[in-house]
Amino acid sequence: MDMEQAPLGIDPAIPSVARIYDYLLGGTDNFASDRAAADKLAELTPNIREGVQANRRFLSRAVRFLAERGVRQFLDIGAGLPTQENVHQVALRVAPDSRTVYVDNDPIVLAQGGRLLADDRQSIVVDGDLREPEAILSDPRILAHIDFDQPVGLLMLAVLHFVPEDDVAERAVRTLCSRLAPGSGLVINHLSFGDIDDGKLQEGREVYRRTATGSVTPRTRTEILRFFDGFKLAEPGLVSTGEWRPEPDEPTIPKLPGIDGFSGVGLRS
């Protein structure tokens, strides 16, 4: 997008995490500031483009897995900009009666998502912040769309690492999961450290500090596992993103230096 296309209230000079992600996926809903930030991140972590593409493929596999187990409602927190293979598209292919709520606080995400879903009665986008889980759970638009007495697929993909405080992140997950009925699923993808050195990690954090979201906080596998307390991890457990039930025809992720990510699906019995 050109700067003059910025929606009212958006400063195109300030990078956005959602638009950086969009650019790394090959999208066009981004400004020069987003592209510059993404290019800097790619310089620091050469595998970042492969990483975000692997995240997207994981989303498809995880949603399909839950839908095939009978989940018909999906709540995607920190949904990001619409791209190919969105949650509702994957779920609807398995079960045409599936319903999806996307939650984000980025104005461009809300605007683009609203346009995409304008004629879709089964999928909506709602303004909300992971750090305010009670507000999400009490939002009348969400309550009109999702029945929390029935199984829900709760997705938090590439969002928890933007909550630096461990206690805030754990409380948000715990609060949201407290409403999930038996048969629900928890899907998490989270940035980890990989083999990036401390200097490049700090430079990467500085890039994110200049965004509207703020800093990024990679966590260890043990720290990420705590988010799944109360759930049984589906096989193969919490693993590197590309290792979670890959399809035979999926591209192999090259072993480039940089960041890593762990992904898993928890099931509530």
URMOMO-V897586 format. One record per residue. RES is the residue in one small letter. PHI is phi as a letter, one per 30 degrees, with the letter a starting at -180 (999 if undefined). BURIAL is + if it has 24 or more other C-alpha atoms within 12 Angstrom, else -. Layout:
# URMOMO-V897586
<<RES | PHI | BURIAL> <RES | PHI | BURIAL>>
This chain:
# URMOMO-V897586
<<m | 999 | -> <d | d | -> <m | e | -> <e | d | -> <q | d | -> <a | d | -> <p | d | -> <l | e | -> <g | j | -> <i | c | -> <d | c | +> <p | d | +> <a | d | -> <i | c | +> <p | d | +> <s | b | +> <v | e | +> <a | d | +> <r | d | +> <i | e | +> <y | d | +> <d | e | +> <y | d | +> <l | d | +> <l | d | +> <g | j | -> <g | d | -> <t | b | -> <d | d | +> <n | a | +> <f | c | +> <a | e | +> <s | d | +> <d | d | +> <r | d | +> <a | d | +> <a | d | +> <a | d | +> <d | d | +> <k | d | +> <l | d | +> <a | d | +> <e | d | -> <l | d | +> <t | b | +> <p | e | +> <n | c | +> <i | d | +> <r | d | +> <e | d | +> <g | d | +> <v | d | +> <q | d | +> <a | d | +> <n | e | +> <r | d | +> <r | d | +> <f | d | +> <l | e | +> <s | d | +> <r | d | +> <a | d | +> <v | d | +> <r | d | +> <f | e | +> <l | d | +> <a | d | +> <e | d | -> <r | d | -> <g | j | +> <v | d | +> <r | b | +> <q | b | +> <f | b | +> <l | b | +> <d | c | +> <i | c | +> <g | i | +> <a | d | +> <g | i | +> <l | d | +> <p | d | +> <t | b | +> <q | d | -> <e | h | +> <n | d | +> <v | e | +> <h | d | +> <q | d | +> <v | d | +> <a | d | +> <l | d | +> <r | d | -> <v | d | +> <a | b | +> <p | d | -> <d | c | -> <s | d | +> <r | b | +> <t | b | +> <v | c | +> <y | c | +> <v | b | +> <d | a | +> <n | c | +> <d | d | +> <p | e | +> <i | d | +> <v | e | +> <l | d | +> <a | d | +> <q | d | +> <g | d | +> <g | d | +> <r | d | -> <l | d | -> <l | c | +> <a | e | -> <d | c | -> <d | c | -> <r | d | -> <q | c | +> <s | b | +> <i | b | +> <v | b | +> <v | b | +> <d | d | +> <g | a | +> <d | b | +> <l | e | +> <r | d | +> <e | b | +> <p | d | +> <e | d | -> <a | d | -> <i | d | +> <l | d | +> <s | c | -> <d | d | -> <p | d | -> <r | d | -> <i | d | +> <l | d | -> <a | d | -> <h | c | +> <i | b | +> <d | c | +> <f | d | +> <d | d | -> <q | c | -> <p | e | +> <v | b | +> <g | c | +> <l | c | +> <l | c | +> <m | b | +> <l | c | +> <a | h | +> <v | b | +> <l | d | +> <h | d | +> <f | c | +> <v | c | +> <p | d | -> <e | d | -> <d | e | -> <d | d | -> <v | d | -> <a | d | +> <e | d | +> <r | d | -> <a | d | +> <v | d | +> <r | d | +> <t | d | +> <l | d | +> <c | d | +> <s | d | +> <r | c | +> <l | d | +> <a | d | +> <p | e | +> <g | j | +> <s | d | +> <g | b | +> <l | c | +> <v | c | +> <i | b | +> <n | b | +> <h | b | +> <l | d | +> <s | b | +> <f | d | +> <g | h | +> <d | c | -> <i | d | +> <d | d | -> <d | d | -> <g | d | -> <k | d | +> <l | d | +> <q | d | -> <e | d | -> <g | d | +> <r | d | +> <e | d | -> <v | e | +> <y | d | +> <r | d | -> <r | d | -> <t | d | +> <a | d | +> <t | d | +> <g | j | -> <s | d | +> <v | c | +> <t | b | +> <p | d | +> <r | b | +> <t | d | +> <r | d | +> <t | d | -> <e | d | +> <i | d | +> <l | e | +> <r | d | +> <f | d | +> <f | c | +> <d | e | -> <g | j | -> <f | b | +> <k | c | +> <l | d | +> <a | d | +> <e | d | -> <p | c | -> <g | j | +> <l | c | +> <v | b | +> <s | e | +> <t | e | +> <g | d | +> <e | c | +> <w | d | +> <r | h | +> <p | d | +> <e | d | -> <p | e | -> <d | c | -> <e | d | -> <p | d | -> <t | d | -> <i | d | +> <p | d | -> <k | d | -> <l | c | -> <p | d | -> <g | k | +> <i | d | +> <d | b | +> <g | b | +> <f | c | +> <s | b | +> <g | a | +> <v | b | +> <g | c | +> <l | c | +> <r | c | +> <s | c | ->>
